[in-house]
Structure formats: C-alpha cells, structure tokens
C-alpha cells in the first residue's frame, strides 16, 4: 500500500518543524510523556493549564466556564470531569500509540478520541 496524500503532508510537516517553537513544544511533550495518565488532579490540571495557555486555547474560555472565577474552575469543574473520564481516555490514547505516523485507517479512532475528550 502506497503513502497516502495525508501521510505525505504529515511527514512533510514533521520534516519542516518550526524551530522557533521547538523548545517550548518539547517541554510540553516531555511533561505529557513523563505524566501520561489522567488520574491525579494536580497533574491533570497542570497539563490542561500549561498546554491551554501555551496554545491560546485555555479551557476557561469555553462558554460554560462563566460561572467560575480563577483557579476554582480548574479544581471545581475540570478536575472532577477529567478524573471521571481519565481511565477511558488513557485506554484510548494507549491504543493510538500502537500506530506510526498518521494512518488513514486510524482517523476515525483519532476523531472519536478527540470528540470523547471534548
């Protein structure tokens, strides 16, 4: 089976990483690699907070977050939800680790995991 256009584009993207952001991204990836599970509130909150703020996609910007102020939102709303889905999320992520690159056959599983998380 030949390389699909999606796989080709993905490989090109990886080959041309923007070195300006490589250092910061490597820190975030290392944090997730060293703490892969979603079963401790402080770890989950730390990952969501740092990744969200780094990519200007902070979770408190969601429209349902307006009833909370400051850190209360992370610990009162986000942590309980993430701990509730943590085991299932970890299973889904683990199953995706068995792939190499982006395989077109795995796109439905990737999208399903993303939807589950959202």
Helices and strands as residue ranges (DSSP letters): H 5-15, H 19-34, H 41-54, G 59-61, G 63-65, H 71-72, I 73-78, H 79-96, G 104-106, H 107-117
